[in-house]
Amino acid sequence: MSVRVRPTHCGLDAAVEIISGKWKVVILWALSGEPRRFGELRRLIPGVSEKVLIQHLRELEADGIVSRRAFDGSTMRVEYALTTRGIALNDALKPLGAWGREYLPERAVPIPENG
């Protein structure tokens, strides 16, 4: 089930609708290398509240961008990872990140090249 609340009019509109939200692009960056546990994501994304991180992860999961995997065992363990669709979205965002590094260097926060 998608979290769409309004119809989209073009591909760009649909993509922006999925990544809308202050932290979604940063979540995609944090998941780009490997699956992460919730606590790892909180540490990688300073400033995000637990409530907002949970909300954004649920929305990204509903849109098929992020998968959630719960492990059985003595401790409850959940990992989040990019789906194939999420990897493709991350790849599509790389040129936008390069543009930001080139044209807005005074405002940009240092992010590794793969971001």
N, C-alpha and C positions, 0 to 999 in steps of 0.2 A: 504494500500500500504506500503510495507516494504522499508526501506532505504538501503537495501543490495545493494552493488555495485560489489560484487564478489561472486562466488559460495563458499559455505562452504563444507568442506570435512569430518567433523565429528561433533558430538554433542558439544564437547568442543570448537571447532572453531566457531560454530554458537553462542554459549553463549558469548564467548569473543568478537565477532563482535558486539553483542547487547550492551555490557557494555563498549565497547571501548570509550574513551573520558575521560578527566581528572575528570569530575564532575558527571558522570552518577551513579557510585556506591554510592556517597554521596547523590545524589538525591533520590535514592532508600531507603537509610537509613532514610532520612528526611521524607519520605512518609510512613515509615513502621508502624507508630502508628495510623495515622488518615489522612484524606484528608487535604490538605493545600492550602491556597491561595498563589498566586505568591509572594506577599510581605513577607509572612511568610517564604517561601523557601529562599528568598534572605537573610533574617536575620539568618536563620539556617545554611546557607552555606556562611560564610564570604570569600571574595576573588573572588567569581564568578561574572562575569560581567552579566548585564541584557541580552545582546545579546547572550552570550553563554548559559545561563540558558534557554532562550526561545528556542534556537536551540536544546539543549539536550532534553527538554521536548517534542518538536515536534517529534524528532526522536524516543523517547521512546513511544510516543503515536502511531506513525506509526507502530512500532513493536508490539503493543498490550500489552505493559508493563504498561503504565500509561493511565488513562482516564482523559479527560478534561470535566468539567461540567460547563456550563454557566448558571447563574441565571438571570431571568428577574426581573425588578424592577427599582427603582429610581437610584440606583447605579449599575454600571456594576460590577458583582462579578463572578469570575471564580475560581473553585477549581480543584485541581489535586489530584488523588488518584491512588493507585496501583490496577491493575486489578487482577483477579485470577492468570493469568500468571505472573504478576509482583510479587505477594506474593510468588509464587512458586520459582521464581528466587531469591528473597531476602532470602528465606529459604535455597536455595542451596548455597548462598554466606556466610551464617553464619559460616560454618566450615573453610572457607578461612579466615574470620575475626579472628576466634579463633587461627588459625595457626599464623597469623600476630602478635597477642598479645603475643603469647608464644615465638615465635622465633625471633621477631624483636622488642623487647620492647624499645630499645634505640632510634629507629626511629619512633615508633608509636605515634600518637597523641591520647590522652585519648578520647575514645568513649564509651558510655554506653554499657553494656553487650548485649542489644538487637540489636546492630549494627553489 
